[in-house]
Amino acid sequence: MSRVTSAESKLAIESLCSEVDKEAVQDFFERMDDDYFTAFSPEEITAHIRMSCKLSREHPVQFQVTPRLSGSGEFEIVIVGFDYLSEFSIICGLLSAFGLDIRAGNIYSFARTSQPSRRKIVDVFTAGIKSGETFGEAKQREFEQELQTLASLLAAGLIDEARERLYRFLTERIEKMDAELSGLLSPVEIRFDNQYSPDWTVVEAHSEDAFGFLYAISNALAMRGIYIHKVKIRSIGQKVRDEFFIADRWGRKIEDRSEQERLRMAVAMIKQFTRFLP
């Protein structure tokens, strides 16, 4: 379906969401960036809103997977949940643990406002499955169960425990699937742009495409206390060009040159560390 303008999209969404609480719909309208409404069709956004209405303390995330073209070995994976620090890197690591290679994606979270409603995320990935691996119904259920467990740890503020659980899980899975992580040895170019967005520093990461690349980059940012608001994931041939809209732990742009250099160093070091996880 062709994409429509933000205003047209919102009108269509309202008609499709007639049975959904109006406050939930307005929450999305007011707190999602305008490009969210052009990145997805009204039908897709309606599905996101319905998933968000199912969130609860017991189920802080909702998960949906759809096989793409028959025989392509690709899946569209939608994760809607409450927003937690380090959540994006945890999700990326879990996808890698199940042999899923992230090839594209649009990642969004609610904008910061004074409204009392909780912030939410909508993460949509296009992922292929590594050779020799499967992602059928049993694996999908296992993925969802582990995702709920990790999200519950984050909800309780147990970030270190969630990371440690993921490290062990990811390491075990990489050893079993004999995954090749040598691609993470290739250099990564990091560029900072503080002009494009009035609220966020935009970080462009360019490198050779490699299994686990997005997890390594997002984990490095998370371990520096960086909040990731939005991500645009793009692979072109054997190259990746990902854009991260970020702020520091106080919600400020990353404008200090020395802090930018520390982030570059963190990305390089964590990328190498991830290479040697097995």
N, C-alpha and C positions, 0 to 999 in steps of 0.2 A: 504493500500500500504506500502511495506517495505521501510524503510528509506535508503538513499544512502549517499555516502560521500559528503563532502562539494563541492569538485571540480565537481563531476558528477552532483550534484544538480544544480549548477550554469549553466552548459552547457544546461541542460534540461530546466531551467527557461528561458534562452535566446531564445530558440526555441519557447517556449510557449508564450513569450512576444514580438513577432515580431512586433505587432502593437503599442506597448508601447514606449514612448520616451526613448531612450537608456540611457540618463542621469539619469532618474528615476530608471532604473534597476541597473546601476552602483552605484547609491547612496546606494541602499540596499546592494550590494555586498561589498562595502567599509566600511560601517558603522554599519552593523549588526555583532554580535559575530558569530564565526564559528559554535557554537553549534545550532544556529538558523536554519542553513541549514541542520542539521541532525534531528532537532526536528519536522520539517514539511516536507511534500512531495513537490516536485516541483510545483504540481498543487495548493496546498494550498498557497505556497509563491507567485505564480503568482496572485492568488486572492488578497493577501495582497497588492501587488504592484499596482494592478489596483484600489483597494480601496484608496490607498494613493494618486493616481493621481487625485482623485475627491475632495481632501481636498481644502478648500478655506477659506477666512475670514468669509464668511457667514455660512459655514459648516465645523467647525474645527475638527469634528469627523465623521467617517463612521461606521455604525453598521450593523452586519449581524447575524442572528440567524438560526440555523438548528436543528430540533428535531433529537435526536439520535435514538437508536433502538426503534421500536414501542412498546409502553407499558412501557418503562423504566422510563418515566417522566423526562428524562434528555435532556438538550439542549447543543449544542456547540455555544458559543457566541464569536464573533470576533469583536473587536473594534480597529480600526486604526485611528490615529489622530495625531495632532501636540502635542508636548511634553510640559507639563506645570507642575510646582511645585504643589504638592498635588493631581495631577490628578488621580493617582492610588487609593488613599484612597477614593476619591469622587466616582469613578466607583464602588469600592467594596461596599460602602454604598448604592449606588443606586440599585445595584443588590439585596442587602438584603431588601431594601424597597419594592421590587416587589416579595418578598417571595422566591427568588432564593438562594439556598444553594450551595456555591462554593465548589466543591469536588476535582478539579484538575485544573491545568492551567500552561501555559508558557507565561511569560510576558517579552517583550523585548523593548528596546529603542535604538535609534541611539547612537553610541559611540561619545565621545567628539572629535571634530576635528576643525581645523581652516577653514574648508570649509564654504562658505556662506549659503549653503542650510539649511533650518530649520530642527531641530530635530523632529523625529516622533516616535510614539509608535505602537507596535503590541501586543495587549492583547488578548489572547485566553483562554477562560474559559470553563470547563465542569461543569455544574450546574444542580442540581435537584430542583424541585419545592416543596415547603412545602405542607403538607397535607391540603386540603381544598382550595388551591390557584390554579390559572390558569395563563398561559402565552401564550394566543392565539394572534391572529393578532392585536386586539384592544389594548391589554396590551403592545404588542411589539411596536406599534406606539407611545403609551404614553411614554414608556421607552425611545425611541429614541428622542422624543421631549424634555423630561426633560434632557437627556444627552447633547443635543445640547445647551440648556439654560445654564447648569452648565459649559460646556466647554467654552462658550462665555464669561461667567463671569471670568473664569480663564485667558482667552486670554486677557481680559482687565485689568488684574492684580488685580481683585477684589476677592482675595482668601478668605478673611473673609466673604464676602457676599455669596460666593458659599458654604462655610461650613455651614453658618447659614441657608441658604435655604435648604440644604440637611438635617441638623438636624431636622428642622420642618417637612419636608417631611417624613423622616425616622420615626420619633416619631409618626406621625399620622398613618402611614401604620402599624407600629408594634402594635399599639393599636387596629386597625381594624382587623388585622389578629390574634390577641391574641397570638403573637409569644412568645415562651419560650426562655428567655435569661439567665436562671440560669446556663447554661453550661459555661458562661463566668466567673463564680466564681472559676473555677478550675485553679490551678497554671500553669504558663507558664515558661518553661526553655529557657533561652536565652544564646546562645553561640556565641562568636566572633572569626572569623578566618581571620587573615591578611596575611596568607601565601599562600592560595589557588589561589588568583587572584593578579596580579601585580598592578591593578588599583583600585580595590574595596575591601571594607571590606565585608566579607560574614557573615551574621547573620543567624543562625539557630534558629527557634522557634519551640519548641516541647510542645504539650499540648493535652488535651482531645479535640476531635472534638466538635465544638459548632457553632450554627447558629450565624453569625455576627462576628466570630473570626477574619477573615482576615481584615475586616473593622477596628476592634478595634486596631489590631497591626499596620496596615499601617497608620491609623490616628495618632497614638502615634508617629510614626517616622516622619510623615509630620509636626506635630505640634512642633517638635524639629528642624525643618528646614532641615531634612535629605532628600537627593535626592535618589530616588529608581531607579536604572538602569535596574535591571532584577529581576524576581521572579520565583521560581520554586515551584509550589503548589502541595502538595501530601497528600492524606488521605489514611491511611491504617487501615481498621476497624474503631474503634472509636478514633484513634489517628491522629494527624496532624503533619506533618514535613515540614515546609516551609522554603525556603532559599531566603534571600533578599541580593542582591548585592547593596551596598549603599556607599555613600560618604557624607561628610558634605556640607554645603552651599557654601564652597569655592572649592569643588571638591577634598577634601583630604580624605584619609582613616580615620577611627575612631580608632586611636591607643592609645589615652590617656585613662588610666584605669578609671579615675574619670568621663570622658565623657561616657564611656561604662556603668558605674554604673548609671549615670543619665538617660541613655536610658532605662536601665532595670526598673528603677523606673517609668519612663514615661509610659512604656508599661503596667506595673502593674496597675498604677493609671487610665489610659485611658480605660483599659479593664474593670475595675470596674465601671467607669463612664458610659460606654456604657451599662453595665448590667442594670443600673437604668434609662436609657433614657425614658421609658414609664412613 
